[in-house]
Amino acid sequence: MSADGFADIAGLVRRRAGIVLTDDKGYLLETRLAPVLAKLGLPSLGALGAKLRASPGEAVERAVVEALTTHESFFFRDGKPFEHLAALLPKLSAARGGQKLRVWSAACSSGQEAYSVAILALDAFGPQAAQRLEVVATDISGEVIAKAKQGVFTQFEVQRGLPIRSLVRHFAQAEGGRWRINDAVRALVRFEERNLLADCGGLGKFDAIFCRNVLIYFDAPTKTRVLEALAKQLVPDGVLYLGAAETVIGLTDRLQPVPGERGVYALAQRRAAA
Ligand SMILES: C[S@@+](CC[C@H](N)C(=O)[O-])C[C@H]1O[C@@H](n2cnc3c(N)ncnc32)[C@H](O)[C@@H]1O
């Protein structure tokens, strides 16, 4: 691939999604963009780069970004944040006097993270769950949001992280050996296409935000920008969960790690005041 092609494609993905593609990612572009090239009838990534420079159009830009985002996810990923939230939910609910709790799964991919939170809520609150908690789940990718809304997962997907008792309790067998999540779980989650680089303030304030395994793709200034925007959407005693390879340290002083809780962060002023 020509250096020009790489620069055009990487520039687009960085501008639209914040994702940094380093020079060693040539192989990734080759593999992931092959179907996009076939669909557009273009002979090479160099030709795609030229198209992006000349007159890409919204549909082409979206297709390129979709192809180059990584959507890996699984139920109850990393365990600990969900254990932390499970212990927190009854306390927060009591502190709010029954007011509905709000959890945001930002960069939710195909929905496993959001549905894991909803399952926790059903397990904690039973039939009252819909009155006690709502999950807003967003992602830049329209394709994964559409899949997430369906709530249908393959055998492989449900085997990754989902305890068997949750599978039996919250899913029904669907066509083709797949599993459909029950309406009671789905009713707790609202999915929306949203870019974390855009203003997400309209989503409102949250008691807990999961923003995991997406900051790793951004450069430091973008991480700071996103973290500070997330901080503004946390209620004063809210918590932010980041992925195992992510942190706020060196990026913002508005958030601080919660001592002894890996991957859990709180607003700095609350901790200073506590
Ligand atoms: C690796 S998945 C992580 C999914 C889930 N949070 C987890 O930890 O299992 C990363 C997700 O981030 C999304 N993403 C990438 N850039 C984004 C952006 N600028 N705004 C919103 N979502 C983005 C991708 O579409 C992808 O679904």
The ligand as a MOL file (V3000), in Angstrom:
LIG
                    3D

  0  0  0     0  0            999 V3000
M  V30 BEGIN CTAB
M  V30 COUNTS 27 29 0 0 0
M  V30 BEGIN ATOM
M  V30 1 C -13.1000 -3.3480 22.0970 0
M  V30 2 S -14.7630 -2.7680 22.0940 0 CHG=1
M  V30 3 C -15.0970 -2.6690 23.8310 0
M  V30 4 C -16.5100 -3.0920 24.1510 0
M  V30 5 C -16.8400 -3.1080 25.6490 0
M  V30 6 N -16.7180 -1.7940 26.2390 0
M  V30 7 C -15.9520 -4.0830 26.3870 0
M  V30 8 O -15.0330 -3.6500 27.1030 0
M  V30 9 O -16.1540 -5.2860 26.2570 0 CHG=-1
M  V30 10 C -14.4780 -1.0660 21.6480 0
M  V30 11 C -15.7390 -0.3620 21.1100 0
M  V30 12 O -15.4720 1.0280 21.0510 0
M  V30 13 C -16.1880 1.5740 19.9610 0
M  V30 14 N -15.6130 2.8780 19.6330 0
M  V30 15 C -14.4160 3.1560 19.0480 0
M  V30 16 N -14.2600 4.4740 18.9090 0
M  V30 17 C -15.3700 5.0560 19.4360 0
M  V30 18 C -15.8120 6.4040 19.5860 0
M  V30 19 N -15.0610 7.4390 19.1580 0
M  V30 20 N -17.0190 6.6270 20.1460 0
M  V30 21 C -17.7880 5.6000 20.5820 0
M  V30 22 N -17.4410 4.3010 20.4620 0
M  V30 23 C -16.2380 4.0410 19.8900 0
M  V30 24 C -16.0270 0.5190 18.8810 0
M  V30 25 O -17.0090 0.6350 17.8780 0
M  V30 26 C -16.1280 -0.7770 19.6890 0
M  V30 27 O -17.4190 -1.3240 19.6620 0
M  V30 END ATOM
M  V30 BEGIN BOND
M  V30 1 1 1 2
M  V30 2 1 2 3
M  V30 3 1 2 10
M  V30 4 1 3 4
M  V30 5 1 4 5
M  V30 6 1 5 6
M  V30 7 1 5 7
M  V30 8 2 7 8
M  V30 9 1 7 9
M  V30 10 1 10 11
M  V30 11 1 11 12
M  V30 12 1 11 26
M  V30 13 1 12 13
M  V30 14 1 13 14
M  V30 15 1 13 24
M  V30 16 1 14 15
M  V30 17 1 14 23
M  V30 18 2 15 16
M  V30 19 1 16 17
M  V30 20 1 17 18
M  V30 21 2 17 23
M  V30 22 1 18 19
M  V30 23 2 18 20
M  V30 24 1 20 21
M  V30 25 2 21 22
M  V30 26 1 22 23
M  V30 27 1 24 25
M  V30 28 1 24 26
M  V30 29 1 26 27
M  V30 END BOND
M  V30 END CTAB
M  END
